[in-house]
Amino acid sequence: MIRTELDAAGIGEERLRAAYRHCRQIAAENGRTYFLATRLLAPDQRPAVHALYGFARHADDILDELNPALDVCARADRLQRLSDRFFAGGEDGDEPVLAAVGHTVRRYGIPADLFEDFLDSMRMDLTVTEYPDRAALNRYMRGSAEVIGLQMLPILGTVGTIDEAAPYAAALGRAFQLTNFLRDIDEDLTRNRIYLPADELGAFGVDRELMMWCHAHRRTDARVRGALTAQHQITREIYRFAAQGIALLTPRSRPCVATALTLYSEILDCIEGSDFSVFTRRATVGSTRRLQVAGGALLRSWRARITHPEQRRPGAA
């Protein structure tokens, strides 16, 4: 299967093939819903999507590596070295993730400023532990979430211009991340981070001290539940807007994105169904449900590839 994907993408050089295989393994091991959705893409699209995931995961691991010997300065230095090597061309033979993502960027013409924004937000995570308002959080999410959707657009393809689809792609990335923030509140508190706007929490009488109390006592205070309900509704609205952009993608890419949207939005259902017990359990969509959604999408994906065949990009290596 891996060989089929690489052959379909026109990736023949063995060093690059190994680099893409490495990124695929990272995606398979760390992003269950993400990896399942990528299986719905055409084989020639998958290696590039795996490369983007591998790069993002690599940067995230630098931030969250559980090594007490690595202080903020050491992590910042590692992140800067990653940035320097990436913008130097990503040809580091000792860094397969950089080789794969560098090849992907050049092949699809993905703008470099999207990676600059991404790395800027990663640097914020080194020192920023909370966000005073929605505007501040949105600035962070521009680089940490929205650009991921924008990086994907040249790979997914659009029926019109990329600029027409961009607002919806950015919104979907933002909705995915807000879902993660709600699901991972307890885990983030172990790193002293709160990824929800302080002023919006404060409107319900919630502050850092109360959040830490919930974390310590494994309970969701009624005030916190009210605040999370409001955040839940905001995220739902962003999903509704983002869903309108699926029709702007090429037909063969729509089942993949629709599946990711469905499964990720159902994490919100799980959070709500648990009465926002985010301090005692991590909301997940069960394997049976994931396979059920993906199974129907797989049929639509095959049908779209037959009905709307697309040639491989001429830039294939």
N, C-alpha and C positions, 0 to 999 in steps of 0.2 A: 504493500500500500504506500509506504513512504517513497519507494522508488518510482511508483506510478505518478505521485504528485510532483516529484522533482523532474521527471521526464516531461510531464505535461507542461511544467513551467519553463522548460528549456534550460534547466540548470545542469550543465554537464561537467564542469570542473570539479574534481573530487574534493578539493579543499572547501569549496562553497557548498557542495552537497553535504559534507560533514557538518558544516556550520549550521545549515538549515535543519539538519536532523537534530542537532543539539537544541535549537530553539523549539522544535516540535516537542521534544521530550519535556522541556520546561513547561510548556503550555499544558501538556497532558497531565503532568504531576501536580500543577498548582492552580489550574483554572478549569474546574470540571464543567461548569455551565458554558464557559467561553469555548473550551475545546470541543464540547458537543456541538455547539452552534457552528463552529468552523467546519465540521464534517459535512455540513449542508452546502458549503461552497463548492464550486467546481474545483477539481484537483489542481489546476494551474494557479488558482488564487490562494490556496492554503499556505504554501511556504512563506509568502510575503506577510500574511497575517500572523503566522507563528513568529516571524522575525520581529515584528513590532511588539508582540507580547513579550518576547524574550528580553528585548531591550528595556521595556518598562519594568519588568520584574527584576531585572538586574539592578537597576537604579533603586528600586524599592527595597531590595535586600540590603543594599549599602546602608540605608537609613535605619532599618529595623533589625539588623544583625544582632543577635543576643550575645554580644561579647563586651563585658564590662571594661576591657582594656581599651576599647575604641571610644574616645570621648568625642565631643562635637567637632573639634578641630580635625581629628583623624578621619571622621566620616566626611567632613567637608572636603578634605584633601582627596579622598578616594573618589568622591563625586566629581570634583574638578578634573581629576585625571581621566575619568570616564568621558567627561565632556570634551576635554582636549583631544583625546584619541578619536572620538566620534567626528568632531569637526575637522580633524586632520585627514579624514577620508575613510575611517573605519576599516583599514586594511591590516590591522594587527593580527598576524597569524596566530598569536597566542590567545586571542580573544574571539572565539567563534561567534558570539552574539554580535559583536561589532562588525565582523565580516559579513554576516547575513543581513543585518539591518542597513549597513552601508550600501550593499548591492541592491536592496529593495528600494532605498531612497533614490538611488540613481536611475533605476529601471523605471520607476513610476513617476519620477519627477516630483516627489513629495517635498514641499517647501521646508527649508532648514529652520525657518523661524518657529515652526510648530515644535521642533525639538528644543529650541532655545526656551520657549515658554514652558515646556514640560520640565526641563532641568531647573528653571527658576523656581517653579513650585516645589520641586523636590528639595531645593535649598531652604525653602521656607519651613519645611518639616523639621529641619535641624534645630530651629530656635522658637518657632511660633507654636504655641500650645492651645490657643483658642482664638476665636474670631468675634470681634465686637458686634458686627452686623452682617446682613445679607450681602452687602456690597463687598465687604472684605472677604467673605467666604467665596463669593463669585470670582473674585480676582485669583484666589488660590485654585478654584476648580477650572478656571480657564486653562491653566497649564497642566493640571493633574488629571483632568477628565475630558474636557471638551476637545482638546487637541487630538486625543486618541481617535475620536470619531472622525475628525477632519483628516487625520493621517490615513484612515481606512478608505476614504472616498475614492481616491484614484484606483485603488485595488478593486473595490466593489463595482465601480462604474456607475454612471448616471445617464438618464435618458435626456436630460437637458444639460445645462452648465453645472459645474461643481458649485459655483457661487449660489445657485438656486437651492441646492440641496444642503449647503453648509449649515444654515441655522438649525435645521432639524437634526443633523448629525451631531452638532455640538450639544443640542438639548438632550439627545439620547445619552451621550457620555455623561452629562451632568446628572441625569436621572439615575443612571447606574451607580454613580458615586454617592449620591444622596441615599440611595438604598443601602449601600455598604455602610454609610455613616450610622444609619438607624440600626442596622443589624449588629454592627461591631462596637456599639457604645461601650460595652463593658471591657472589651479587649483594648480599645483605645485609651480608656482611663488608666490601664496598667502602664501605659507610656505617658501618662499625664496629659493626654490630648483630648480635647472636646471639639468635634467638627460640626457643631450646630451654632447658629448665631446667638450670641449671649443676650442681645436685647430681646429677641423673640422668646428665648427661654425665660428671661426675666419677667416678661408679661404674664407668665403663669406662676411667678414666685419661685422660679428655679435658678439656682446659681451653682457654681462649682462645688461648694461645700455640700449642698444637697445631693448632687450627682455622686460625689465621693461617698456619701452616706449610703446611697442605694447600692453602690459598688461593694462597699464593705459588708452590708447586711443582706445582700442578694435579694433585694426587694425593690419594687417600683412604687415609689411614693405617688399619691394621687395627683399631686401637682406636676410631677414629671410625666405621668401618664397623659395629662391634659396637654402638656407641651409637645409630647411625641405624637399625639393625635393630630395636632396642627401641622407638624412637620410632615407627617404621613400624607395629609391632604395636599400640601404644596408639591410634594414629589409626584403624587398621582396626576396633578395638572400638567406637570412637565412631561410625563409619559404620554398623556393625551396629545399634547402638541407634537412631540417627537414622532408619534405614530403616523402623522400626516405625511412625513417625509419618505416613508417606505416606498410609496408609488413613484418617487423620483429616482429610485435606484434601477439599475438594469434588472430585467426580470429574473435572471439566474441568481441574483444576490438577495432578492427580497425574502425568500423563505428563511435564510440564515438570520437576517436582522430581525424579522418578525418573531422567530423562535427565541432569540436572545431577549427581545423586549417582553415577550409573554412570560418567560421563565423568571426573569429578574423582577418583573412587576409582581409576580406571584410570591416573591419573598416578602413583599409588603403585606400580602394577604396572610402569610404565616405570622408575621409580627403582630398584625391586628388580631388574628385568631388566638394568639397566646395572651391577649390582653396586655400587650406591650411588656411581656416578661423578659426584657432584653438583658437583664442582669443575672438570669439563671439559665438561659438557653440561647443558642445561636440558631436563628431561623434558617431553615434550608428547605428546598423543594425536593421531595423524595425521588429516588431513582425511577420508580414506576411512572410517576408523572412526567419526569424529564424525557423518558423514552417514549411516552405516549405523544407528547407534543412534537418531539423530534421525528417520530415515525411518520406522522402526517405531513410534516414539512419536507421530509426526504422525498416523498412521492411528488410533491409540488416542485421540488428542486430538479428532479430528473426530468419532469415534464417541461419545465422552463428551459433546460439545457437543450432539449430536443427541438422545441418550438422556436427558440431564439438562440441558435448557435452563435458563438462569438469567437473570432480568431484570437490566437495568442498575440500579446503585444509584440510589436516588432523589435522592441529593445531586449528581448530575451537573450540571455547569455548562453 
